[in-house]
Amino acid sequence: MTLYGLFNIGKVIELRLNEIGIETFEQLVELGTEEVFLRLYAKNKNTSKTVLFSIEGAIEGVKWREIDSKRREELQKFFDTVTKKK
């Protein structure tokens, strides 16, 4: 299964994922949200929190705004730690 067309994955995010070697939904799931974000962030320090939420939503099959609030909090803390934001 390709990435474009999954919830939250448009052409730009698909291209960025392809650049780090992720070309299928299966690869996305296998690596998981946090690892995928770390790889994207290592390549481009301007990778946003929205991208992090978009990856999670794609894996879970929901729009990123519909991610469970507890999981969103976990991802926010992860993002803040990775990007050193308080």
Beta strands, then each sheet from edge to edge (+ up, - down):
end
